[in-house]
Amino acid sequence: MTKSIVHNVRNIAIVFSIAMFFSCTNDAKEVRDFLADKNLPIGVAKDIYMKHTDSGRVDVKMKSPIMLDFRNREEHPYSEFPEGIYITTIEKNGDSTSIKGDYAKSYDKTEVSEIRNNVVIINYSKKNKLETSEIYWDQKTHYFFTEKRFVFYTETDTIYGTGFEASEDLDIWWVKNQSGVIKLNE
């Protein structure tokens, strides 16, 4: 009698284990929706070092300690870089521009990135440097803009102001409310 009780208990345990195994399947959409509802990323990447190539030539390098992937958002999917980001763009002629900030968020649908806190953008060939607390980068039109205070350094000038717009390489730029001594060529 004891042998049949042990055999029955073992069979019941096996049936329950199989039932639990098959009941744990979740649709991928259900998991994404659950993570979106809880405001959780669907992925986390640490110590990122990414290179983008075009025709075998490296044109963008990106480094970040951590990236949170929120592409499970239907309306506005994005990637977040809560510990900062460092990007270098390299032109075909060898000119390079670097962008650094302590926090960044990049929206997939609009291709606009928001970079905040200790933002520094440098064009090494033109020797231009922008420092601000926040900048928006439209990657489709290759354009930077901010309404925050800034300091812009050129080879000959230091310009202070509020509100700045520029091409991605800081070659063409506009300042709104400015102060400082600016050297003009007639």
C-alpha positions as CSV (number, residue, x, y, z in Angstrom):
1,M,0.0,0.0,0.0
2,T,2.8,2.4,0.8
3,K,4.4,1.8,-2.6
4,S,1.2,2.8,-4.4
5,I,0.8,6.0,-2.3
6,V,4.4,7.1,-3.2
7,H,3.8,6.2,-6.9
8,N,0.5,8.3,-6.9
9,V,2.2,11.3,-5.2
10,R,5.0,11.2,-7.7
11,N,2.6,11.0,-10.6
12,I,0.6,14.0,-9.2
13,A,3.8,16.0,-8.8
14,I,4.8,15.2,-12.4
15,V,1.3,16.3,-13.7
16,F,1.5,19.6,-11.7
17,S,5.0,20.3,-12.9
18,I,4.0,19.8,-16.6
19,A,0.9,21.9,-16.1
20,M,3.0,24.7,-14.5
21,F,5.5,24.5,-17.4
22,F,2.9,24.9,-20.1
23,S,0.9,27.6,-18.2
24,C,4.0,29.9,-18.1
25,T,4.0,30.9,-21.7
26,N,3.5,34.6,-22.3
27,D,2.9,36.4,-25.6
28,A,5.8,38.8,-26.4
29,K,3.3,41.6,-26.8
30,E,1.9,40.9,-23.3
31,V,5.4,41.2,-21.8
32,R,6.1,44.5,-23.7
33,D,2.7,45.9,-22.5
34,F,3.4,44.9,-18.9
35,L,6.8,46.5,-19.0
36,A,5.4,49.7,-20.6
37,D,2.6,49.9,-18.0
38,K,5.2,49.6,-15.2
39,N,7.5,52.2,-17.0
40,L,10.2,49.6,-17.2
41,P,12.7,49.2,-20.2
42,I,12.5,46.2,-22.4
43,G,16.3,46.1,-22.4
44,V,19.3,47.4,-20.6
45,A,22.8,47.6,-22.1
46,K,26.0,48.4,-20.1
47,D,29.3,49.8,-21.2
48,I,28.2,50.5,-24.8
49,Y,30.7,51.2,-27.5
50,M,29.1,51.5,-30.9
51,K,30.6,52.3,-34.3
52,H,28.5,53.1,-37.3
53,T,30.1,52.7,-40.7
54,D,29.1,54.0,-44.2
55,S,30.8,52.2,-47.1
56,G,33.4,50.8,-44.8
57,R,34.3,54.2,-43.3
58,V,33.5,54.8,-39.6
59,D,31.4,57.9,-39.4
60,V,29.9,57.8,-35.9
61,K,31.3,56.5,-32.6
62,M,29.2,56.4,-29.4
63,K,30.0,55.5,-25.8
64,S,27.8,55.3,-22.8
65,P,28.0,53.5,-19.4
66,I,24.3,52.4,-19.6
67,M,21.4,52.5,-22.1
68,L,17.8,51.8,-21.2
69,D,15.6,50.7,-24.2
70,F,12.0,51.9,-24.1
71,R,11.1,51.0,-27.6
72,N,8.0,49.2,-26.2
73,R,6.2,52.6,-26.1
74,E,3.8,52.7,-29.0
75,E,3.4,56.5,-29.1
76,H,7.0,57.7,-28.4
77,P,9.6,54.9,-28.3
78,Y,13.0,56.0,-27.1
79,S,16.4,55.1,-25.7
80,E,17.6,56.7,-22.5
81,F,21.2,57.2,-21.3
82,P,20.9,58.1,-17.6
83,E,24.6,58.1,-16.9
84,G,25.7,60.2,-19.9
85,I,26.7,59.8,-23.5
86,Y,29.7,60.7,-25.7
87,I,29.3,60.8,-29.5
88,T,32.0,61.6,-32.1
89,T,30.9,62.2,-35.7
90,I,33.6,61.9,-38.4
91,E,33.1,63.6,-41.8
92,K,34.6,62.2,-45.1
93,N,37.2,64.9,-45.1
94,G,38.4,63.8,-41.6
95,D,36.7,66.7,-39.7
96,S,35.2,65.5,-36.4
97,T,32.7,66.8,-33.9
98,S,32.1,65.5,-30.4
99,I,29.0,65.7,-28.3
100,K,29.0,65.0,-24.5
101,G,26.3,65.2,-21.9
102,D,25.5,63.7,-18.5
103,Y,22.0,62.6,-19.6
104,A,20.4,61.9,-23.0
105,K,17.2,60.6,-24.5
106,S,16.8,59.7,-28.1
107,Y,13.4,59.4,-29.7
108,D,13.1,56.8,-32.5
109,K,10.2,58.2,-34.5
110,T,11.2,61.9,-34.6
111,E,15.0,61.2,-34.6
112,V,15.4,64.1,-32.1
113,S,17.7,63.6,-29.2
114,E,17.7,65.6,-25.9
115,I,21.1,66.0,-24.2
116,R,21.2,67.6,-20.8
117,N,23.6,68.6,-17.9
118,N,27.1,69.7,-18.7
119,V,26.6,69.5,-22.5
120,V,29.8,70.2,-24.5
121,I,30.0,70.2,-28.3
122,I,33.3,70.6,-30.0
123,N,34.2,71.0,-33.7
124,Y,37.9,70.2,-33.7
125,S,38.8,71.5,-37.2
126,K,37.0,74.8,-36.8
127,K,38.0,75.1,-33.1
128,N,34.4,75.9,-32.1
129,K,33.1,74.8,-28.7
130,L,29.6,75.1,-27.2
131,E,28.8,74.7,-23.6
132,T,25.2,74.6,-22.3
133,S,22.9,72.8,-19.9
134,E,20.5,71.4,-22.5
135,I,20.5,70.9,-26.3
136,Y,18.2,69.3,-28.8
137,W,19.7,67.5,-31.8
138,D,17.6,66.9,-34.9
139,Q,19.5,64.1,-36.6
140,K,17.4,64.2,-39.7
141,T,18.2,67.8,-40.5
142,H,21.7,67.8,-38.7
143,Y,20.8,70.7,-36.5
144,F,21.3,71.7,-32.9
145,F,19.1,74.1,-30.9
146,T,18.5,75.3,-27.3
147,E,16.7,78.1,-25.5
148,K,19.0,77.7,-22.5
149,R,22.0,79.8,-21.5
150,F,25.2,79.0,-23.4
151,V,28.8,79.9,-23.9
152,F,30.2,79.6,-27.5
153,Y,33.9,79.8,-28.1
154,T,35.4,80.4,-31.6
155,E,39.1,80.9,-32.4
156,T,38.8,84.7,-31.7
157,D,35.6,85.2,-29.7
158,T,33.7,84.1,-26.5
159,I,30.0,84.6,-26.9
160,Y,27.5,84.4,-24.0
161,G,23.7,84.3,-24.4
162,T,20.4,82.6,-24.2
163,G,19.1,80.7,-27.3
164,F,21.4,79.1,-29.8
165,E,21.0,77.3,-33.1
166,A,23.7,75.7,-35.3
167,S,24.4,73.1,-37.9
168,E,25.6,69.8,-36.6
169,D,29.3,70.7,-37.2
170,L,29.0,74.1,-35.5
171,D,30.1,75.7,-38.8
172,I,26.9,77.8,-39.3
173,W,25.4,79.2,-36.1
174,W,22.8,81.8,-34.9
175,V,22.6,83.3,-31.4
176,K,19.5,85.0,-30.0
177,N,20.2,87.0,-26.9
178,Q,24.0,87.5,-26.9
179,S,26.7,89.3,-25.1
180,G,30.4,89.5,-25.3
181,V,33.0,91.0,-27.6
182,I,32.7,89.7,-31.2
183,K,35.4,90.4,-33.8
184,L,33.8,91.2,-37.2
185,N,35.6,91.3,-40.6
186,E,34.4,94.0,-42.9
